[in-house]
Amino acid sequence: MKKSFKIGLIGLLLVAVAGYFGYRYVYHSERRDVQKEAAAFTLKALDLHQAFVANTEKANATYLEKATEVSGTVTATEGNQLILDEKVVCISQTPLTTKVGAKVTVKGRVIGYDDFLDEIKMDQCTLIP
C-alpha cells in the first residue's frame, strides 16, 4: 500500500507541475505586438475585401493573422472602432482619433471575414501617419 501511495503522490505532483506551467504559458506569456512587426501586406480596403469575396479560403490562408496595412476612406467611427470603405472594421485598444471622410492607413492584424455582414475584421489597429 505504501508503494502505490508514493506512486499516486508522485503522479499528483507531476500533474500539478504540468498544470502550473500550462497556466503560465496560456495566461502570462508575452502578447504579440503587431505594431512592432513589419507589415506582410499593404493594400486598399476594397482590394482586401474583394480578395475575401472572390475566394474566402485562399484569402484566409494568405491574410489571416498577418500584420497588414490597409488604406481607405473612413466611413464610420465609434470609440475604439473605425470602418474603412464600409468593408473593413478596425478595432483598437485606444480610441482612434479621425474624422469620417478622411483617407487613412491603418496597420493591424486580420482576424477574419464575416460573410453575414460582408465585413473584414481587424484588431490591434493603429493609424499610420
N, CA, C and O of each residue as an XYZ file, in Angstrom:
516
protein
N       0.817     -1.190      0.000
C       0.000      0.000      0.000
C       0.862      1.256      0.000
O       0.499      2.261     -0.611
N       1.991      1.201      0.676
C       2.864      2.359      0.714
C       3.423      2.681     -0.673
O       3.568      3.848     -1.035
N       3.736      1.634     -1.445
C       4.296      1.849     -2.778
C       3.267      2.516     -3.702
O       3.623      3.433     -4.442
N       2.038      2.090     -3.677
C       1.000      2.702     -4.515
C       0.694      4.127     -4.055
O       0.362      4.985     -4.873
N       0.802      4.378     -2.769
C       0.593      5.738     -2.257
C       1.686      6.670     -2.775
O       1.398      7.801     -3.166
N       2.934      6.210     -2.782
C       4.052      7.015     -3.283
C       3.906      7.287     -4.775
O       4.151      8.404     -5.230
N       3.513      6.280     -5.529
C       3.321      6.450     -6.976
C       2.194      7.448     -7.241
O       2.312      8.295     -8.126
N       1.115      7.354     -6.488
C      -0.002      8.298     -6.634
C       0.407      9.712     -6.272
O       0.002     10.667     -6.936
N       1.206      9.856     -5.224
C       1.682     11.175     -4.805
C       2.600     11.787     -5.854
O       2.501     12.981     -6.141
N       3.489     10.989     -6.427
C       4.378     11.472     -7.489
C       3.560     11.861     -8.720
O       3.824     12.889     -9.345
N       2.567     11.038     -9.066
C       1.697     11.360    -10.207
C       0.947     12.658     -9.986
O       0.846     13.478    -10.899
N       0.422     12.855     -8.791
C      -0.282     14.093     -8.460
C       0.649     15.296     -8.533
O       0.259     16.360     -9.014
N       1.870     15.130     -8.060
C       2.859     16.211     -8.119
C       3.192     16.569     -9.565
O       3.302     17.750     -9.894
N       3.354     15.575    -10.427
C       3.632     15.821    -11.849
C       2.476     16.548    -12.529
O       2.698     17.452    -13.334
N       1.256     16.161    -12.213
C       0.081     16.835    -12.784
C       0.025     18.284    -12.316
O      -0.286     19.174    -13.108
N       0.319     18.532    -11.045
C       0.299     19.898    -10.509
C       1.362     20.762    -11.180
O       1.092     21.914    -11.518
N       2.565     20.225    -11.379
C       3.645     20.979    -12.034
C       3.275     21.271    -13.486
O       3.467     22.390    -13.962
N       2.751     20.278    -14.185
C       2.333     20.483    -15.579
C       1.214     21.514    -15.662
O       1.213     22.349    -16.567
N       0.266     21.470    -14.733
C      -0.817     22.453    -14.707
C      -0.306     23.857    -14.467
O      -0.784     24.806    -15.089
N       0.657     24.002    -13.575
C       1.237     25.322    -13.291
C       1.899     25.903    -14.532
O       1.656     27.057    -14.885
N       2.741     25.104    -15.201
C       3.431     25.605    -16.386
C       2.453     25.863    -17.537
O       2.650     26.805    -18.304
N       1.422     25.058    -17.668
C       0.392     25.311    -18.677
C      -0.335     26.619    -18.418
O      -0.578     27.396    -19.341
N      -0.680     26.858    -17.167
C      -1.327     28.113    -16.782
C      -0.426     29.297    -17.099
O      -0.894     30.288    -17.660
N       0.847     29.220    -16.755
C       1.790     30.319    -17.016
C       1.915     30.574    -18.521
O       1.982     31.723    -18.956
N       1.946     29.507    -19.304
C       2.084     29.655    -20.748
C       0.863     30.344    -21.356
O       1.012     31.249    -22.177
N      -0.320     29.934    -20.968
C      -1.544     30.463    -21.560
C      -1.845     31.882    -21.088
O      -2.202     32.733    -21.902
N      -1.711     32.154    -19.798
C      -2.173     33.426    -19.254
C      -1.086     34.466    -19.019
O      -1.398     35.639    -18.816
N       0.164     34.073    -19.039
C       1.204     35.040    -18.720
C       2.318     35.122    -19.757
O       3.354     35.728    -19.486
N       2.137     34.539    -20.918
C       3.150     34.665    -21.963
C       3.024     36.043    -22.598
O       1.977     36.684    -22.506
N       4.088     36.492    -23.237
C       4.072     37.825    -23.843
C       3.076     37.873    -24.985
O       2.929     36.921    -25.751
N       2.405     38.990    -25.079
C       1.402     39.191    -26.106
C       2.075     39.660    -27.397
O       3.055     40.403    -27.357
N       1.561     39.236    -28.502
C       2.087     39.634    -29.800
C       1.829     41.117    -30.013
O       0.715     41.592    -29.794
N       2.856     41.857    -30.441
C       2.729     43.290    -30.715
C       2.814     43.505    -32.218
O       3.902     43.578    -32.789
N       1.653     43.604    -32.846
C       1.573     43.734    -34.302
C       2.260     45.017    -34.772
O       2.812     45.050    -35.872
N       2.233     46.062    -33.962
C       2.799     47.346    -34.377
C       4.310     47.300    -34.540
O       4.869     48.101    -35.289
N       4.977     46.390    -33.863
C       6.428     46.248    -33.985
C       6.823     45.368    -35.164
O       7.989     45.342    -35.559
N       5.869     44.656    -35.720
C       6.134     43.779    -36.857
C       6.097     44.562    -38.161
O       5.391     45.563    -38.281
N       6.858     44.098    -39.121
C       6.772     44.667    -40.467
C       5.475     44.170    -41.100
O       5.081     43.020    -40.906
N       4.826     45.034    -41.848
C       3.569     44.647    -42.492
C       3.837     43.609    -43.575
O       4.690     43.807    -44.440
N       3.109     42.515    -43.520
C       3.242     41.466    -44.529
C       2.590     41.895    -45.841
O       3.013     41.479    -46.919
N       1.542     42.742    -45.737
C       0.816     43.202    -46.918
C       0.443     44.663    -46.745
O       0.185     45.120    -45.632
N       0.415     45.395    -47.857
C      -0.063     46.768    -47.887
C      -1.026     46.871    -49.063
O      -0.628     46.703    -50.215
N      -2.300     47.147    -48.767
C      -3.278     47.213    -49.840
C      -4.459     48.100    -49.459
O      -4.566     48.564    -48.324
N      -5.335     48.323    -50.418
C      -6.529     49.136    -50.191
C      -7.619     48.281    -49.570
O      -7.667     47.069    -49.781
N      -8.490     48.917    -48.806
C      -9.568     48.211    -48.112
C     -10.452     47.444    -49.091
O     -10.802     46.292    -48.835
N     -10.811     48.062    -50.190
C     -11.690     47.395    -51.152
C     -11.001     46.218    -51.834
O     -11.660     45.237    -52.177
N      -9.672     46.299    -52.040
C      -8.937     45.169    -52.622
C      -8.897     43.987    -51.651
O      -9.049     42.836    -52.060
N      -8.693     44.274    -50.378
C      -8.703     43.219    -49.362
C     -10.085     42.560    -49.299
O     -10.195     41.335    -49.245
N     -11.119     43.374    -49.308
C     -12.487     42.852    -49.289
C     -12.756     41.989    -50.519
O     -13.340     40.911    -50.403
N     -12.342     42.447    -51.676
C     -12.571     41.701    -52.912
C     -11.863     40.346    -52.883
O     -12.388     39.359    -53.398
N     -10.679     40.300    -52.285
C      -9.958     39.026    -52.175
C     -10.754     38.018    -51.348
O     -10.799     36.837    -51.690
N     -11.379     38.474    -50.269
C     -12.183     37.574    -49.431
C     -13.482     37.175    -50.126
O     -13.925     36.035    -49.989
N     -14.090     38.081    -50.857
C     -15.337     37.762    -51.562
C     -15.064     36.757    -52.686
O     -15.847     35.831    -52.897
N     -13.965     36.941    -53.398
C     -13.647     36.077    -54.533
C     -13.328     34.652    -54.091
O     -13.807     33.698    -54.703
N     -12.522     34.493    -53.030
C     -12.143     33.156    -52.577
C     -11.758     33.245    -51.098
O     -10.613     33.543    -50.759
N     -12.713     32.987    -50.247
C     -12.517     33.142    -48.800
C     -11.420     32.221    -48.278
O     -10.600     32.649    -47.465
N     -11.388     30.986    -48.719
C     -10.379     30.043    -48.223
C      -8.966     30.500    -48.588
O      -8.062     30.457    -47.753
N      -8.781     30.929    -49.816
C      -7.459     31.389    -50.256
C      -7.062     32.669    -49.509
O      -5.911     32.822    -49.100
N      -8.014     33.579    -49.336
C      -7.734     34.822    -48.624
C      -7.418     34.553    -47.154
O      -6.536     35.196    -46.585
N      -8.126     33.612    -46.535
C      -7.812     33.238    -45.153
C      -6.384     32.724    -45.050
O      -5.648     33.102    -44.138
N      -5.991     31.862    -45.984
C      -4.635     31.316    -45.966
C      -3.591     32.414    -46.180
O      -2.486     32.332    -45.643
N      -3.933     33.426    -46.953
C      -2.984     34.482    -47.269
C      -2.916     35.557    -46.187
O      -1.819     35.931    -45.773
N      -4.048     36.059    -45.723
C      -4.068     37.253    -44.869
C      -4.327     37.012    -43.383
O      -3.936     37.836    -42.557
N      -4.970     35.918    -43.029
C      -5.379     35.691    -41.647
C      -4.184     35.687    -40.695
O      -3.168     35.042    -40.955
N      -4.326     36.420    -39.585
C      -3.315     36.524    -38.526
C      -2.037     37.236    -38.962
O      -1.030     37.159    -38.260
N      -2.052     37.923    -40.095
C      -0.870     38.633    -40.589
C      -0.998     40.123    -40.292
O      -2.096     40.680    -40.319
N       0.138     40.763    -40.008
C       0.172     42.218    -39.855
C      -0.034     42.826    -41.240
O       0.709     42.526    -42.175
N      -1.044     43.682    -41.364
C      -1.424     44.210    -42.666
C      -1.710     45.710    -42.575
O      -2.350     46.172    -41.631
N      -1.231     46.458    -43.559
C      -1.567     47.876    -43.659
C      -2.672     48.019    -44.700
O      -2.545     47.564    -45.837
N      -3.754     48.660    -44.284
C      -4.915     48.835    -45.154
C      -5.227     50.320    -45.243
O      -5.295     51.007    -44.223
N      -5.417     50.818    -46.461
C      -5.762     52.228    -46.643
C      -7.163     52.341    -47.220
O      -7.631     51.474    -47.958
N      -7.813     53.433    -46.862
C      -9.162     53.660    -47.350
C      -9.755     54.908    -46.741
O      -9.083     55.643    -46.018
N     -11.011     55.141    -47.038
C     -11.740     56.298    -46.533
C     -12.549     55.874    -45.313
O     -13.235     54.852    -45.332
N     -12.459     56.664    -44.265
C     -13.197     56.383    -43.043
C     -14.680     56.631    -43.295
O     -15.075     57.742    -43.648
N     -15.501     55.597    -43.114
C     -16.942     55.745    -43.331
C     -17.712     55.806    -42.021
O     -18.865     56.234    -41.999
N     -17.077     55.376    -40.912
C     -17.723     55.471    -39.594
C     -16.671     55.293    -38.509
O     -15.681     54.582    -38.685
N     -16.910     55.956    -37.382
C     -16.059     55.771    -36.204
C     -16.948     55.693    -34.975
O     -17.999     56.329    -34.908
N     -16.512     54.908    -34.010
C     -17.232     54.836    -32.744
C     -16.278     54.289    -31.695
O     -15.983     53.094    -31.671
N     -15.799     55.170    -30.832
C     -14.884     54.757    -29.770
C     -13.610     54.160    -30.309
O     -12.819     54.844    -30.958
N     -13.407     52.883    -30.044
C     -12.193     52.180    -30.465
C     -12.349     51.480    -31.811
O     -11.521     50.649    -32.184
N     -13.399     51.812    -32.530
C     -13.692     51.136    -33.782
C     -13.727     52.131    -34.938
O     -14.234     53.245    -34.811
N     -13.183     51.701    -36.053
C     -13.099     52.529    -37.250
C     -13.492     51.646    -38.430
O     -13.064     50.494    -38.501
N     -14.301     52.163    -39.360
C     -14.706     51.387    -40.532
C     -14.181     52.083    -41.778
O     -14.408     53.274    -41.993
N     -13.463     51.299    -42.603
C     -12.903     51.816    -43.851
C     -13.740     51.335    -45.030
O     -14.000     50.139    -45.167
N     -14.154     52.254    -45.868
C     -14.901     51.957    -47.091
C     -16.075     51.008    -46.870
O     -16.409     50.225    -47.760
N     -16.694     51.066    -45.720
C     -17.844     50.252    -45.332
C     -17.567     48.754    -45.389
O     -18.507     47.960    -45.359
N     -16.298     48.345    -45.472
C     -15.976     46.932    -45.647
C     -14.961     46.385    -44.655
O     -14.935     45.175    -44.431
N     -14.120     47.226    -44.050
C     -13.076     46.760    -43.137
C     -13.290     47.418    -41.777
O     -13.233     48.641    -41.654
N     -13.535     46.602    -40.764
C     -13.742     47.080    -39.394
C     -12.426     46.933    -38.645
O     -11.893     45.831    -38.515
N     -11.906     48.060    -38.152
C     -10.638     48.079    -37.436
C     -10.912     48.368    -35.966
O     -11.537     49.373    -35.628
N     -10.442     47.482    -35.096
C     -10.646     47.625    -33.660
C      -9.296     47.900    -33.018
O      -8.307     47.227    -33.310
N      -9.267     48.904    -32.133
C      -8.032     49.318    -31.486
C      -8.161     49.196    -29.972
O      -9.268     49.102    -29.442
N      -7.026     49.198    -29.282
C      -7.031     49.204    -27.818
C      -7.379     50.587    -27.279
O      -7.926     50.712    -26.184
N      -7.063     51.615    -28.046
C      -7.312     53.003    -27.641
C      -8.201     53.668    -28.690
O      -8.257     53.198    -29.826
N      -8.893     54.747    -28.337
C      -9.734     55.436    -29.317
C      -8.922     55.946    -30.508
O      -7.835     56.498    -30.338
N      -9.453     55.759    -31.695
C      -8.809     56.231    -32.912
C      -9.377     57.607    -33.248
O     -10.577     57.743    -33.487
N      -8.533     58.611    -33.268
C      -8.991     59.979    -33.495
C      -8.852     60.336    -34.970
O      -7.767     60.671    -35.444
N      -9.939     60.259    -35.662
C     -10.000     60.651    -37.068
C     -11.449     60.989    -37.393
O     -12.361     60.631    -36.648
N     -11.650     61.668    -38.492
C     -12.992     62.098    -38.881
C     -13.508     61.272    -40.043
O     -12.736     60.752    -40.849
N     -14.820     61.160    -40.115
C     -15.466     60.478    -41.227
C     -15.122     61.229    -42.512
O     -15.206     62.456    -42.563
N     -14.739     60.491    -43.535
C     -14.360     61.071    -44.812
C     -12.859     61.208    -44.990
O     -12.395     61.462    -46.102
N     -12.094     61.047    -43.927
C     -10.637     61.162    -44.016
C     -10.055     59.917    -44.677
O     -10.548     58.805    -44.483
N      -9.007     60.121    -45.455
C      -8.291     58.997    -46.054
C      -7.154     58.647    -45.102
O      -6.315     59.488    -44.778
N      -7.142     57.388    -44.660
C      -6.162     56.951    -43.670
C      -5.560     55.604    -44.057
O      -6.076     54.886    -44.913
N      -4.448     55.291    -43.391
C      -3.843     53.965    -43.479
C      -3.790     53.417    -42.067
O      -3.359     54.098    -41.135
N      -4.232     52.186    -41.922
C      -4.312     51.532    -40.623
C      -3.485     50.256    -40.675
O      -3.526     49.518    -41.659
N      -2.737     50.004    -39.614
C      -1.986     48.752    -39.512
C      -2.605     47.917    -38.399
O      -2.854     48.414    -37.301
N      -2.851     46.642    -38.693
C      -3.449     45.760    -37.706
C      -3.335     44.311    -38.143
O      -2.648     43.989    -39.112
N      -4.014     43.453    -37.420
C      -4.000     42.016    -37.685
C      -5.358     41.612    -38.240
O      -6.387     41.907    -37.632
N      -5.375     40.948    -39.376
C      -6.616     40.463    -39.975
C      -7.076     39.244    -39.178
O      -6.348     38.258    -39.059
N      -8.303     39.324    -38.627
C      -8.797     38.214    -37.823
C      -9.942     37.445    -38.487
O     -10.374     36.412    -37.975
N     -10.430     37.940    -39.615
C     -11.439     37.146    -40.311
C     -12.396     37.947    -41.159
O     -12.393     39.178    -41.166
N     -13.214     37.202    -41.874
C     -14.226     37.772    -42.767
C     -15.590     37.327    -42.275
O     -15.831     36.134    -42.085
N     -16.473     38.273    -42.070
C     -17.843     37.999    -41.647
C     -18.718     38.068    -42.888
O     -19.070     39.158    -43.339
N     -19.071     36.912    -43.445
C     -19.849     36.904    -44.683
C     -21.291     37.336    -44.461
O     -21.955     37.758    -45.407
N     -21.787     37.241    -43.241
C     -23.150     37.696    -42.955
C     -23.238     39.230    -43.060
O     -24.165     39.763    -43.669
N     -22.267     39.927    -42.460
C     -22.233     41.391    -42.525
C     -21.410     41.898    -43.702
O     -21.394     43.098    -43.976
N     -20.727     40.997    -44.399
C     -19.875     41.334    -45.540
C     -18.783     42.327    -45.118
O     -18.574     43.352    -45.766
N     -18.092     41.998    -44.014
C     -17.041     42.859    -43.477
C     -15.814     42.035    -43.116
O     -15.910     40.862    -42.753
N     -14.672     42.676    -43.224
C     -13.425     42.086    -42.766
C     -13.122     42.682    -41.411
O     -13.276     43.887    -41.213
N     -12.695     41.854    -40.477
C     -12.397     42.305    -39.112
C     -10.877     42.344    -38.913
O     -10.156     41.423    -39.295
N     -10.423     43.429    -38.310
C      -9.020     43.567    -37.937
C      -8.964     44.022    -36.476
O      -9.831     44.767    -36.020
N      -7.946     43.574    -35.751
C      -7.775     44.051    -34.382
C      -6.336     44.554    -34.196
O      -5.517     44.449    -35.108
N      -6.039     45.094    -33.026
C      -4.754     45.692    -32.694
C      -4.379     46.771    -33.709
O      -3.219     46.873    -34.110
N      -5.347     47.565    -34.118
C      -5.132     48.570    -35.164
C      -4.587     49.880    -34.611
O      -4.937     50.305    -33.510
N      -3.730     50.503    -35.396
C      -3.271     51.866    -35.132
C      -3.221     52.620    -36.449
O      -3.061     52.025    -37.515
N      -3.358     53.927    -36.364
C      -3.270     54.764    -37.550
C      -1.802     54.953    -37.918
O      -0.963     55.191    -37.049
N      -1.502     54.848    -39.189
C      -0.161     55.060    -39.706
C      -0.106     56.486    -40.265
O      -0.918     56.850    -41.115
N       0.848     57.290    -39.789
C       0.902     58.685    -40.282
C       1.343     58.762    -41.747
O       1.438     59.855    -42.306
